[in-house]
Amino acid sequence: MYQEPEENTSSYQDTAETLRRLAGELRFDLCRAKQLRALADAFERLAERQRAGKQLGAELSRRARYAPLPQRKQRRDPQFHD
């Protein structure tokens, strides 16, 4: 199911928080806790990339509104060339 980017970002952050909480609750399996923290870090990076992509998209659309369209070059057809 499609989610808006803002919803995905908060969902990724919530997942990272949950993983960190679970890692903190582990008492004896330190390797698993380290893996959960690494996975939480990956979710944080994913949320940050999505936020940055959204900001970039907004900036590009803002620039596109004010930027003049490039002029197209006239192509000459060799068959009708002088």
Helices and strands as residue ranges (DSSP letters): H 5-25, H 30-66, G 78-80
